[in-house]
Amino acid sequence: MDSGNRQKLSLALYGLCLLALAGMVYLVFQAVNTASATGILKVSSPDKKSSLSVSRTDSVAKFIGVGGAKVRLSPGSYLVGASNNGRQVYETVVIKKQATANLSLDPSKAVVFPTVEAVDFTGFDSLINSGLTSVQISILKSAFFRYKPTEKTVAIDASSVVPGPHNPDTDIGFSLQFNLSLDSRALKAVVSYSELTSARLQLFDQQGSALFDSSK
């Protein structure tokens, strides 16, 4: 290789070195600038399978890890969440410049509010087979929930469902009588109805004492 080509090669290598150095300086500058303008969020959970997320107001939550996470965020208020097995817990955290915010979230301690959908209703098909509509069944389930919001199971004894007394000359509506178990407690029930979209639930103990009336 002649001296001219060697000189050109040297200049090219020198230029590449300058570019690489400039790139390194830029990356260091960016890292320092980012570090000085952001804060760190450290999230941990005793539930090592919990999914962790973070979001700002009116924004979609972003997944940041499982069981634990460390992320750098711009200053501001964030909503951090942890979820597992249908349980979710959230907490608000404020991120400040050049500061670390530590947060521990445990989904197992999340408060689970009772809902009608969470109750295990069984045997209600026997009421449909006896003439009730799906709308009336929904009304009855809501009535059971109103009687005991903490209930877990409501099981109707399908073999006990019988029509209530009905005098065609004086009675406008109809009724069904049946036995049931509400969280292992044996009760008696009467469902009264005259239209396809209404139903009244009355509950009695085994001695016949009135316990609940959904019309009141």
C-alpha positions as MATLAB code, in Angstrom:
seq = 'MDSGNRQKLSLALYGLCLLALAGMVYLVFQAVNTASATGILKVSSPDKKSSLSVSRTDSVAKFIGVGGAKVRLSPGSYLVGASNNGRQVYETVVIKKQATANLSLDPSKAVVFPTVEAVDFTGFDSLINSGLTSVQISILKSAFFRYKPTEKTVAIDASSVVPGPHNPDTDIGFSLQFNLSLDSRALKAVVSYSELTSARLQLFDQQGSALFDSSK';
ca = [
       0.000    0.000    0.000;
       1.497    3.346   -1.005;
       1.795    6.287    1.358;
      -1.203    8.074   -0.174;
      -3.577    5.209    0.494;
      -2.166    4.727    3.979;
      -2.811    8.371    4.708;
      -6.376    8.121    3.449;
      -6.959    4.995    5.548;
      -5.527    6.716    8.602;
      -7.780    9.702    8.061;
     -10.815    7.413    7.667;
      -9.987    5.525   10.874;
      -9.406    8.810   12.656;
     -12.798   10.051   11.472;
     -14.490    6.857   12.665;
     -12.827    7.211   16.041;
     -14.061   10.788   16.294;
     -17.590    9.696   15.402;
     -17.474    6.887   17.962;
     -16.144    9.257   20.607;
     -18.807   11.814   19.755;
     -21.453    9.095   20.023;
     -20.185    7.998   23.414;
     -20.105   11.582   24.649;
     -23.678   12.075   23.401;
     -24.889    8.909   25.130;
     -23.211    9.898   28.375;
     -24.692   13.383   28.090;
     -28.146   11.936   27.431;
     -27.842    9.525   30.352;
     -26.746   12.300   32.712;
     -29.448   14.618   31.411;
     -32.122   11.914   31.764;
     -30.954   11.025   35.257;
     -31.060   14.640   36.378;
     -34.522   15.212   34.883;
     -36.239   12.005   36.043;
     -36.828    9.903   39.120;
     -36.842    6.190   39.872;
     -39.768    4.039   40.905;
     -39.063    0.754   42.667;
     -42.046   -1.545   43.112;
     -42.031   -4.808   45.012;
     -44.674   -7.326   46.029;
     -44.644  -10.280   48.432;
     -46.709  -12.012   45.744;
     -43.943  -12.867   43.278;
     -46.495  -13.714   40.576;
     -48.303  -10.377   40.684;
     -48.307   -8.304   37.495;
     -47.172   -4.727   38.013;
     -48.276   -1.723   35.993;
     -47.953    2.047   36.034;
     -50.039    4.774   34.420;
     -50.678    8.480   34.459;
     -54.092   10.144   34.518;
     -56.173    9.368   31.417;
     -53.492    7.082   29.973;
     -53.278    3.351   29.387;
     -51.457    1.392   32.083;
     -48.090   -0.039   31.053;
     -46.818   -3.404   32.227;
     -43.488   -2.991   34.062;
     -42.758   -6.404   35.551;
     -43.762   -9.399   37.667;
     -43.169   -9.455   41.411;
     -40.801   -6.491   41.294;
     -39.745   -3.699   38.961;
     -37.506   -0.659   38.682;
     -38.306    2.047   36.149;
     -37.217    5.608   35.478;
     -40.081    8.090   35.098;
     -40.624   11.766   34.467;
     -41.675   13.784   37.522;
     -45.373   13.618   38.295;
     -48.143   11.580   39.885;
     -48.598    7.943   38.831;
     -51.035    5.156   39.600;
     -49.201    1.916   40.290;
     -51.067   -1.383   40.305;
     -50.462   -5.020   41.222;
     -52.814   -7.844   40.267;
     -53.044  -11.613   40.562;
     -55.856  -14.188   40.694;
     -58.514  -11.556   40.011;
     -57.411   -9.348   42.903;
     -56.104   -5.864   42.198;
     -54.596   -3.208   44.421;
     -53.568    0.321   43.442;
     -51.657    3.147   45.030;
     -50.715    6.635   43.896;
     -47.059    7.654   43.994;
     -45.346   10.961   43.231;
     -42.086   10.838   41.285;
     -39.567   13.636   41.880;
     -36.363   14.542   40.047;
     -33.250   12.657   41.143;
     -35.222   10.781   43.806;
     -36.271    7.165   44.311;
     -39.803    6.229   45.307;
     -40.201    2.798   46.926;
     -43.570    1.058   46.899;
     -44.813   -2.333   48.072;
     -48.126   -3.709   46.817;
     -49.830   -6.940   47.877;
     -52.829   -8.045   45.750;
     -53.860  -10.563   48.419;
     -54.807   -7.641   50.679;
     -57.057   -6.038   48.089;
     -60.612   -5.384   49.200;
     -63.013   -7.469   47.125;
     -66.447   -5.900   47.018;
     -69.350   -8.386   46.857;
     -71.382   -8.511   43.658;
     -74.397  -10.460   42.433;
     -72.222  -11.998   39.724;
     -69.904  -13.522   42.338;
     -72.705  -15.539   43.972;
     -73.107  -19.194   43.014;
     -76.802  -19.580   42.147;
     -77.961  -23.144   41.505;
     -81.351  -24.693   40.855;
     -82.854  -21.569   39.314;
     -83.630  -23.412   36.087;
     -86.432  -25.117   38.007;
     -88.109  -21.707   38.383;
     -87.864  -21.082   34.642;
     -89.357  -24.508   34.015;
     -92.194  -23.487   36.337;
     -93.022  -20.352   34.349;
     -90.655  -17.535   35.391;
     -88.804  -15.496   32.781;
     -85.070  -14.782   32.667;
     -85.856  -11.175   33.641;
     -87.690  -12.358   36.749;
     -84.788  -14.667   37.610;
     -82.432  -11.672   37.491;
     -84.793   -9.758   39.778;
     -84.817  -12.661   42.239;
     -81.018  -12.929   42.260;
     -80.769   -9.219   43.022;
     -83.314   -9.672   45.819;
     -81.297  -12.504   47.362;
     -78.212  -10.325   47.175;
     -80.064   -7.459   48.833;
     -81.090   -9.781   51.667;
     -77.488  -10.909   52.248;
     -74.799   -9.112   50.193;
     -72.092  -11.374   51.645;
     -73.760  -14.586   50.478;
     -71.626  -17.079   48.556;
     -74.188  -19.670   47.458;
     -77.941  -19.838   46.928;
     -79.135  -23.328   46.060;
     -82.785  -24.072   45.286;
     -84.116  -27.559   45.925;
     -85.630  -28.186   42.484;
     -87.798  -31.041   43.785;
     -89.506  -28.693   46.267;
     -90.779  -26.115   43.744;
     -94.593  -26.127   43.725;
     -97.247  -23.596   42.676;
     -98.710  -21.565   45.500;
    -102.428  -21.312   46.212;
    -104.292  -19.550   43.380;
    -107.942  -18.541   43.219;
    -108.743  -17.606   39.610;
    -111.750  -15.621   40.775;
    -109.823  -13.303   43.098;
    -106.073  -13.677   42.528;
    -104.462  -11.618   39.775;
    -100.994  -13.081   40.090;
     -99.325  -16.416   40.658;
     -96.730  -17.721   43.084;
     -94.163  -20.453   43.551;
     -93.066  -21.982   46.827;
     -89.776  -23.803   47.358;
     -87.009  -24.669   49.791;
     -83.469  -23.428   49.449;
     -80.087  -23.286   51.108;
     -78.419  -19.899   51.525;
     -74.816  -20.384   52.629;
     -75.865  -23.726   54.227;
     -78.822  -22.128   56.030;
     -82.129  -23.816   55.205;
     -84.887  -21.364   54.269;
     -88.304  -21.337   52.656;
     -89.251  -18.934   49.876;
     -92.292  -17.641   48.046;
     -92.023  -15.877   44.690;
     -95.078  -13.878   43.635;
     -95.550  -12.526   40.113;
     -98.274  -11.209   37.858;
     -96.273   -9.818   34.930;
     -93.337  -11.100   32.912;
     -90.985   -8.413   34.201;
     -91.725   -8.275   37.923;
     -91.252  -10.612   40.884;
     -91.544  -10.417   44.674;
     -89.365  -12.555   46.921;
     -90.339  -13.489   50.468;
     -88.050  -15.512   52.722;
     -88.977  -17.460   55.854;
     -87.059  -19.537   58.360;
     -87.912  -23.185   59.003;
     -90.451  -22.163   61.663;
     -92.278  -19.897   59.199;
     -91.120  -16.556   60.605;
     -90.758  -13.853   57.974;
     -87.158  -12.782   57.302;
     -87.290  -10.707   54.137;
     -89.722   -9.140   51.670;
     -88.284   -7.589   48.526;
     -91.363   -5.358   48.123;
     -90.437   -3.430   51.278;
];
